[in-house]
Amino acid sequence: MGYRIYICSWLICIGEFGLAIAQSPDSTQKPAPQKAFSLFPIPVVYYTPETRFAFGAALSATFRFRRDHRQVLADTGQTTLTDSDRPRPANIQFIGAYTQNQQILLYTPFQIFYDQNRYYIYGEAGYYRYTYNFYGLGLRETPAETYGVDFPRIRLNAFRRVRPNLYAGLRYEYEKYTVTSVEPDGLLATGTVPGGLGSLISGVGLGLLYDTRNTIFYPDRGIFANISYLAHGRAVGSEFSYNRYVADVSLYYSLTRRAILAVNSVVSLTGGTAPFNALSLLGSGKRLRGYYEGRFRDENMALLQTELRLNVWKRLGAVVFGGVGILGDSNKLLRPGAPKVAAGAGLRGRINADGLNVRVDYGVGNRSTGLYVTIGEAF
């Protein structure tokens, strides 16, 4: 089981899905007023068994549009603004890295809020030259096979608020998966795995978001529900025809002043023939920590994970977490008799006024472990 470590110095950190920067806290100073725009260049250094050393740079832009920023400055905490109307910060990141194994990562994740959160656009555009481990599909498992791949990826979600806390919108995804190397005696080399020698997927669909969280980075109350439907086929440029339905719901409860219970459930269903890299999966830094990303893949998946988050001292926090997931296919929707289970613990370090944390988690699964050092919560 490999893991990725990101070097952090003076709370300047970058993770696989996000980055942030903050000065060393001074408890004797009052919190600085939130800026309309912040831009930070950040060096990137990390090491994993798959990449060896990687070096690069990142640029993070955090901002609010002018009208939204004026609203934040005018809000004294005594206004009639609800949590859903209080303008949230937008963030765009530009990240590039090169590894000793001649791997390249160039990507730009983004999330944009506009007009008191009336419009919400988020997604990612990037190019990757990488290596992964493949463990088989469904009940057909195999020892780890390392394969190389080049792929550009675009994911775009554009939503408008249609009711208080409820957003509706459109989704699009594109990924051209060019497999550059496989193990000669492995399952992928046989050509019997859909997409095992390469694939191009393109999909469009619809989405609903329901969001009553009081903050986006570290909520202590509220619900976040993300429901999506994506159709892939020749009409939209895809080499594979399949549909995917995903419901991802997180609940947050404040148990005491220092304790938060977070619960996340995910159901992912696939109809048609999807390439292996687009199937439902278990195992990653966000879904069933403790297993390699994509350790388990199949057409269908259901996951339940919980996390107890504790405020230990000032900006320092701790968590304990656990999860269970099951898989299924066209013959049996889900197989509850073969659950995948993982649990673990971690530390948190708050690095800005919006509640963004450095996350350090250690998860343990069945003959598998994983260490995750990154930015932002798993859910």
TORLUM-225301 format. One record per atom (N, C-alpha, C): residue in one letter; y, z, x. Coordinates in steps of 0.02 Angstrom, whole numbers, plus 50000, padded with zeros to 5 digits. Atoms other than C-alpha are relative to their C-alpha. Example, Ala and Ser with C-alpha at 12.3 -4.5 7.8 and 13.67 -1.06 7.14 Angstrom:
2
A499415000050045/A497755039050615/A500605000050045/S499414999749958/S499475035750684/S500555003749961/
# end
This chain:
379
M499405000050042/M500005000050000/M500625000050044/G499395000349961/G501634994550080/G500585003049963/Y499394997550033/Y503335001850047/Y500604997850040/R499395002349969/R505104997350084/R500485005850010/I499524994849984/I506305009150170/I500674996850015/Y499335002449989/Y508165005950165/Y500395005350039/I499634995449958/I509255013750299/I500645002049964/C499414997550033/C510635024650226/C500405004350050/S499594996249955/S512085031450328/S500675001549966/W499394997950034/W513565041250259/W499994997749927/L500105002150068/L512875037050088/L500174992649988/I499965007250008/I513015018450120/I499294997449997/C500715001450009/C511375012150050/C499914993549962/I500185005850039/I510524996749985/I499275000549980/G500695000050024/G508954995349880/G499814993149976/E500255006650019/E507884980949819/E500354997549937/F499695002150062/F508744980849650/F500735002349994/G499314997950007/G510454987949691/G500255003350062/L499714996849943/L511664995349813/L500615003949977/A499414996050017/A513095007649816/A500285003050063/I499684996949943/I514295016349931/I500435005849976/A499574994350017/A515185033049928/A500155003850064/Q499834995849944/Q516085044150050/Q499655006749993/S500294993350001/S515385060950099/S500415004549955/P499624996250049/P515865072749956/P500375005950031/D499604994249981/D517205085849977/D500125004149937/S499974996150062/S517025099449846/S500695003049988/T499354997050010/T518805105349874/T500504995049971/Q499555005150025/Q519565088849816/Q499854998549927/K500105002350068/K519835083049638/K499714993050001/P500275006750001/P518885067549585/P500554994750001/A499515005349996/A519835051849631/A499994995849936/P500005004350059/P520395040749486/P499594993750012/Q500435005749993/Q519225026449452/Q500424993750014/K499635005949981/K519805010249535/K499814994149955/A500145006050040/A519954993649443/A499524995550037/F500415004549961/F519084984449586/F499845003150067/S500214997549935/S518074989849738/S499534994950030/L500415004849964/L517294978449868/L499775003150065/F500274996749942/F516144984850003/F499504995550037/P500525003249958/P515244975750146/P499535005350028/I500494995049981/I513644984550194/I499474996950044/P500565002549960/P512414981650337/P499335002049969/V500664998950029/V510584980650287/V499485000250055/V500564999549954/V509114986650391/V499435003649964/Y500574996550028/Y507374990850327/Y499364997550033/Y500655001649969/Y505544990250376/Y499455000849949/T500614999350038/T503914986950284/T499434996950039/P500575003249967/P502164982450341/P499984992549988/E500015007150016/E502354965550253/E500534996050037/T499455003849971/T504014960950333/T500145001950073/R499764996749940/R504134971950489/R500765001249992/F499294998550008/F505984974350527/F500364994249966/A499575004850034/A507254965550417/A500725002050012/F499294998949986/F509104963650451/F500424995549955/G499585004250042/G510514957450344/G500655003549983/A499374997350022/A512104961350251/A500054999349924/A499895000150072/A512684964650075/A500745001149985/L499324999150024/L514314963949980/L499965002049928/S500044997350068/S514534974349823/S500715000349970/A499364999850036/A515954971749699/A499905003749935/T500024996150061/T516204984849563/T500694999749969/F499345001050029/F517594982049438/F499975000949924/R499895000650072/R518274983149262/R500564994949989/F499475004750015/F519314969449183/F500645003949981/R499364996550004/R521164973449168/R500075004149936/R499914996450064/R521174978048984/R499535006049996/D500484994450001/D519614988749004/D500225005650048/H499784994949952/H520324997549157/H500585004049972/R499444996350031/R521925001949064/R499745005049949/Q500294995550050/Q520845009448927/Q499695006150034/V500304994449964/V519905020149055/V500545004850024/L499464995749975/L521535026649131/L500335003849943/A499674996850057/A522225030748958/A499555005149966/D500484995650034/D520645039848902/D500025006950033/T499954993149974/T520935058548924/T499395004249981/G500574996250024/G519275063448847/G500125002849931/Q499834997550066/Q520165067848685/Q500134994249951/T499905005750043/T520245050148614/T499414999349952/T500535001150048/T519185043448473/T499484995050025/L500485004849972/L518215031748590/L499305003049998/T500704998049997/T516335032748568/T499714997950067/D500325001949937/D515125031148713/D499914992550005/S500115007249999/S514785013048662/S500644996250011/D499365003449991/D516655008748665/D500335001450067/R499674998249937/R517135017448827/R499804994850053/P500165005649956/P517245003048953/P499565002050059/R500474998749946/R515805002649076/R500164995550060/P499845004149941/P515944996149255/P499534994050007/A500395005949983/A515364978749301/A499845000150074/N500205000149929/N514454975549465/N499684993350017/I500305006149973/I514044959749564/I499855001350074/Q500214998849932/Q513084960449727/Q499774993550033/F500215005849960/F512794947449863/F499605002750059/I500464996849952/I511294951849971/I499614994750037/G500395004549959/G510484942750115/G499645003750055/A500394996749948/A509114947950236/A499514995150031/Y500495004149964/Y507974940150367/Y499535004850036/T500494995449973/T506364948050429/T499674997250063/Q500375002149941/Q505334947650588/Q499434995349984/N500535004550022/N503994938550488/N500294993449973/Q499655006150019/Q505264924550458/Q500054999249925/Q499895000050072/Q505524929350276/Q500755000249987/I499305000350019/I507174926150189/I500095002649929/L499824997650066/L507944935350042/L500754998949991/L499305001250017/L509574929049967/L500065000649924/Y499974999250072/Y510014935449794/Y500635003649978/T499404997350029/T511424940549680/T499855002949931/P500074996850065/P511054953149543/P500695001649972/F499354998750031/F512454956049418/F499925002949931/Q499934997750069/Q512934965249260/Q500745000649985/I499295000550016/I514594962349174/I500115002549929/F499774997650066/F515394971949030/F500724997749991/Y499335002450013/Y516954965248946/Y500225001949929/D499694998650065/D518134969948803/D499685006149967/Q500294993750024/Q517594988148781/Q499264999249984/N500725001050004/N515774982948807/N499784995549943/R500195004550054/R515844970348666/R499564994350025/Y500415005349970/Y515104957248783/Y499645002950061/Y500414997549945/Y513694960948905/Y499594994250028/I500365005449966/I513024948149030/I499675002950063/Y500334997449940/Y511724952349161/Y499444995350021/G500545004249975/G510404944149269/G499994999850075/E500105000649927/E510034937749443/E499934992650017/A500115006649972/A510124921849545/A499815001050073/G500214998849931/G509204920749710/G499504995050026/Y500515003949966/Y508094912249836/Y499605004750045/Y500444995649962/Y506594920549919/Y499484995950037/R500585002449962/R505384915750057/R499635006350021/Y500294993349997/Y504134929750051/Y499244999650005/T500734999250005/T502334935950059/T499845005649952/Y500234995050048/Y501404945749926/Y499255001150009/N500724998850005/N499694953249899/N499774998349930/F500305001950064/F498604946349759/F499345003749993/Y500594995950011/Y497244957249682/Y499564997549943/G500405002650055/G496514945949548/G500365000849934/L499724999950067/L496804944649362/L499545003749952/G500394996750051/G496234956049222/G499395003450027/L500634997049979/L494414960849241/L499724996650063/R500225003749940/R494224948449384/R500425002350059/E499634997349944/E494844959149528/E499714997550066/T500205002349934/T494774954449712/T500335004450052/P499644996649945/P495164962849878/P500664996550014/A499335002649990/A496964960549929/A500004993450039/E499905006449967/E497384942449973/E500754999250013/T499305001149984/T499024939050063/T500164992549992/Y499805007050008/Y499924923150012/Y500754999550011/G499305001349989/G501594915450056/G500294995849945/V499695003650055/V502844908549933/V500744999150013/D499285001250003/D504574900649922/D500194999249927/F499795001250069/F505514901749759/F500735001749988/P499364998150029/P507234900749683/P499885003149932/R500094996550064/R507474911749531/R500695000749967/I499404998850040/I508774912249393/I499795003849937/R500104996350062/R508804925249255/R500685001549970/L499354999350031/L510254925249133/L499925002749929/N500014997050066/N510544936148980/N500725000949977/A499314999750026/A512124934448874/A499985002849929/F500034996450063/F512404946648731/F500695001549972/R499404997750034/R513724951048603/R499825005649953/R500134994350045/R513844967348508/R500124997849928/V499965002050070/V513494964148324/V500055005949952/R499944993750037/R513414982148262/R500135005450052/P499934994749950/P513864998648344/P499355001150038/N500564998949954/N512685000148494/N499474994649999/L500515005250006/L511724984448445/L500284993350025/Y499815006449972/Y511824968148544/Y499474994749983/A500455005750010/A511064951048507/A500234994350045/G499795005349956/G511024936148621/G499434995550022/L500455005149974/L510154922648721/L499755001850069/R500304998849934/R509014923248872/R499774993350029/Y500255005949965/Y508544910449003/Y499705002250066/E500284998749934/E507404910849155/E499724993550029/Y500255005849963/Y506924898149288/Y499725002650066/E500304998149936/E505764899949437/E499544994450023/K500445005149971/K504984886649549/K499615003450057/Y500444996149956/Y503534895249637/Y499604995350044/T500345004449954/T502994885349790/T499575004250047/V500464996249958/V501454893349868/V499914996450066/T500005003249934/T501534889750054/T499385001750041/S500614998349963/S499954898550115/S499575004649958/V500494995650033/V498384906750046/V499445001350050/E500584998649958/E496854914650125/E499454995049984/P500475005650012/P495554900650147/P499415001949956/D500594998050038/D494124910650072/D500185004349939/G499784995850055/G495164919249937/G499974996649933/L500035002550068/L495224917149749/L500554994949987/L499465004850012/L496904908249752/L499844993150028/A500165006449967/A496224894749869/A499524995849958/T500485003850041/T494904889749739/T500354995549950/G499645003950050/G496244882649624/G499835001749928/T500204998150068/T495494891649474/T500495004949968/V499504995450026/V496964903749454/V500604996049977/P499415003850024/P498354896349344/P500615001550043/G499424999149958/G499844893649458/G499845002450070/G500194997449935/G498854899149610/G500204995850059/L499785004549947/L499414884049709/L500724997849989/G499305001550013/G501174883649638/G500144999149926/S499825000750071/S502114883049473/S500754999249993/L499305000250020/L503764879149390/L500035002549928/I499924997450068/I504264889549240/I500734999849980/S499335000050029/S505774887849129/S499935002349928/G500074997350067/G506034897748970/G500665001949969/V499414997950038/V507334900848836/V499775004449943/G500204995650054/G507344914048703/G500575004249974/L499534995650034/L508184927648604/L499885007150022/G500074993049981/G508504945948635/G500415004549957/L499634994650033/L509064962048554/L500055005850048/L499894993949961/L509794977048644/L500295005349955/Y499724994350036/Y510084994048567/Y500125005450051/D499814995649945/D511025006048679/D500465005649976/T499584994250016/T511645023548638/T500065004850058/R499954995649942/R511575030548816/R500725002050012/N499324997849985/N513065040948864/N500254997450068/T499825003449938/T513045033249040/T499444995050016/I500515005049987/I512125018149110/I499565001650060/F500384998749939/F511555025149278/F499555006149995/Y500384993850003/Y510955042749237/Y500145003549934/P499864997250066/P510985046249050/P499635006649988/D500354993950021/D510565063248979/D499905000349924/R500145000550072/R510525057748798/R500054992649980/G499955006850026/G510265041848699/G499364996050004/I500565004650004/I509115027048676/I500214993350031/F499895006949977/F508985010448767/F499384996049983/A500555004250022/A507904997348683/A500164992750016/N499915007049979/N507704979648754/N499414996049974/I500525004050031/I506714967348648/I500144992750013/S499885006949981/S506464949548704/S499434995449979/Y500485005450012/Y505594933348660/Y500214994150042/L499875005849958/L505474918848783/L499464994849989/A500455005650009/A504694901848751/A500044995450060/H500045004449942/H504124891148898/H499604993849981/G500355006250015/G503614872948883/G500354994050030/R499735006149971/R503924855048933/R500694998449973/A499365001550030/A505404853848815/A500585003250038/V499474996749961/V506374865748928/V499854999650075/G500115001449930/G505664859349093/G499465004150033/S500524995849971/S504184871149117/S499354996150007/E500665003049991/E502504865549187/E499465003649960/F500484996150039/F501634879049086/F500295001649932/S499784998650068/S501714882048899/S499735006849979/Y500204993350022/Y501694900148844/Y500615003649970/N499494995750029/N502674913148747/N499915007150025/R500044993049981/R503094930748799/R500435004249953/Y499664995250042/Y503584945448690/Y500005006750037/V499954993749963/V504224961348773/V500445004949962/A499604994550027/A504824977848701/A500015005650052/D499904995049948/D505524990248828/D500485005249972/V499614994950033/V506145006648755/V500015006450042/S499934993849962/S506825021948848/S500395005049958/L499684994550036/L507305038748771/L500205005350050/Y499734995049955/Y508355052248854/Y500195006249960/Y499864993750034/Y508435070648803/Y500265005150050/S499744994549959/S509485084648876/S499655006449978/L500384994050017/L508295099548879/L500415006350011/T499554994649983/T509485111548965/T500594997050039/R499435002549962/R511085110149065/R499774996750064/R500255002649937/R510035106049218/R499364995849995/A500645003550007/A508515097049147/A500064994549947/I500005005950044/I508315079749069/I499284997449996/L500645003350009/L506735072248996/L500134992749983/A499945007350011/A506635053149008/A499314997249985/V500645002950021/V505255043348920/V500104992449993/N499965007350002/N504925024748940/N499344997149976/S500595003650024/S503715013648845/S500134992650002/V499935007349994/V503414995148875/V499374996849971/V500545004250024/V502344982548782/V500184992850016/S499895006949981/S502184964848851/S499404995849978/L500545004250026/L501164951348762/L500134992850019/T499945006949979/T500824933648822/T499534995749959/G500405004850037/G500214919148716/G500044993250031/G500015006449965/G499674902548792/G499735000850070/T500234999949931/T499334898748975/T500595001050046/A499464998349954/A500514907349096/A499735000050071/P500224999349931/P500424906049287/P499925007350018/F500164993149985/F499784921749370/F500625004150017/N499404996349980/N501504926449438/N500455001649941/A499604998750060/A502214926549260/A499645004349949/L500384995850046/L500874937449180/L500305007049997/S499814992950004/S501154955349122/S499695003750058/L500264996649941/L500944967349267/L500135007549997/L499924992949988/L500744985549313/L500025001150075/G499924998449930/G501284992749479/G500644997250028/S499375002049968/S503014992449558/S500425006350007/G499554994349995/G504485003749596/G500305002049935/K499734998450066/K504945003449412/K499455001149948/R500544999450049/R503295002049318/R499365002350033/L500604996849973/L501895013849367/L500045000650076/R499914998749929/R502515019649536/R499375003250030/G500624997849968/G501075022749656/G499534994250013/Y500405006049990/Y500345005049647/Y500444994450027/Y499675005949973/Y500824989349742/Y500264995749943/E499715004250053/E501934977549642/E499504994649979/G500485004950025/G500804967049531/G499285001650016/R500694998149983/R499254976949579/R499534998249942/F500405001750059/F498614974049401/F500394994849959/R499695005350039/R498984957949304/R499534997649945/D500395002850055/D498414951549136/D500484997349948/E499565002950050/E499064943048980/E500425005349964/N499664994850039/N499514959248891/N500015006550039/M499924993649965/M500094976248949/M500375005049955/A499634994650033/A500624992948874/A500055005750050/L499864994849950/L501415006748977/L500395005649968/L499614994150019/L502015024448944/L500115004150063/Q499854995849942/Q502905034349080/Q500565004949981/T499514994750012/T503905050449078/T500255002750066/E499704997349940/E505045058749201/E500425006149982/L499594994050007/L505775076349210/L500505000050057/R499475000549950/R507455075649300/R500385006650002/L499704993449991/L508185091649371/L500604999650046/N499424999249957/N509905095349439/N499895006350042/V500184994449956/V509495106249590/V500625003550026/W499414996949970/W511175109049675/W500524994650013/K499455004849992/K512825099649663/K499754992949990/R500205007050006/R512395081349700/R499254998850011/L500725000649985/L510555084749739/L499595001149937/G500454999350057/G509215082049607/G499284999050021/A500715000949989/A507325081549594/A499674997649936/V500365002550058/V506075073249479/V499255000850010/V500735000850002/V504245073749432/V499864994849946/F500125005550047/F503495058749344/F499254998549995/G500695002250010/G501885051649276/G499984994349952/G500065005750045/G501285036249186/G499294997849991/V500665002950013/V499795027649109/V500114993149969/G499945006850026/G499575009049075/G499324997149986/I500625003550016/I498254997948998/I500164992549995/L499935007250000/L497954979149002/L499574996949945/G500395003550050/G497254966148884/G500084992550007/D499975007349996/D496974947648855/D499884997049931/S500085003350064/S496634934848720/S499365002249964/N500634997750031/N494884941848691/N500085007049971/K499884993250024/K495454959948672/K500725001750016/L499284999149993/L497294963548643/L500175005050055/L499914994949949/L497234979648746/L499335003550011/R500634996649983/R495834989048836/R500165007450015/P499834992949988/P496195007748812/P499475003750039/G500534996549964/G494535012248893/G500054999350076/A499925000949928/A495155006749065/A500735001250020/P499294998649986/P496835015549092/P500145000150076/K499754999449932/K497835014649254/K500515005750000/V499614993950002/V498625031449294/V500335001250067/A499654998149938/A499915037049422/A500485005749985/A499524994450007/A501035052149452/A500335001150067/G499664998749937/G502245058449582/G500625004249991/A499394995949999/A503865067049627/A500514996650045/G499495003149959/G505515062749706/G500635004150003/L499354996949991/L507275067449757/L500544995049979/R499435004150019/R508965061149698/R500625002650036/G499364998349971/G510665060749782/G500554996049966/R499485003550038/R512175056649673/R500534997550048/I499555003049951/I513365044849762/I500644997349969/N499355001950027/N514735040749638/N500135003549934/A499804996550060/A515685046949486/A499654997549938/D500365002750058/D514685035749368/D499275002349997/G500674997150002/G513075045249410/G499474995850034/L500495004049963/L512245032349523/L499675004250054/N500384995949953/N510875040049631/N499654995850053/V500515002249953/V509955036549791/V499345002949975/R500654997950028/R508135037249734/R499474999950055/V500574999449954/V506695043349844/V499415002549960/D500594998250041/D505015043449752/D499374998950040/Y500675000949972/Y503225045849808/Y499515000349943/G500485000450055/G501905040249684/G499294999550025/V500715000049983/V500015042449687/V499614997149942/G500445002950050/G498795031449593/G499285000950020/N500714999749984/N496925028549602/N499884996450066/R500085002849933/R496605025949789/R500604995850021/S499395003849985/S498395020149806/S500605004850000/T499394996049998/T500075027749853/T500594995450012/G499415004049988/G501845021549863/G500625004450011/L499364996849987/L503495027349937/L500564995149983/Y499455004250022/Y505095020549860/Y500675003250018/V499334997649981/V506825022649936/V500494994549981/T499575005250027/T508125013249838/T500585003149962/I499424997850038/I509625014549721/I499864999249926/G500095000550072/G509585018249535/G499335002549977/E500614997150028/E508275025449420/E499484994649983/A500545004750018/A506595017449379/A500104997549928/F499865002050069/F507125017249195/F500535004749972/
# end
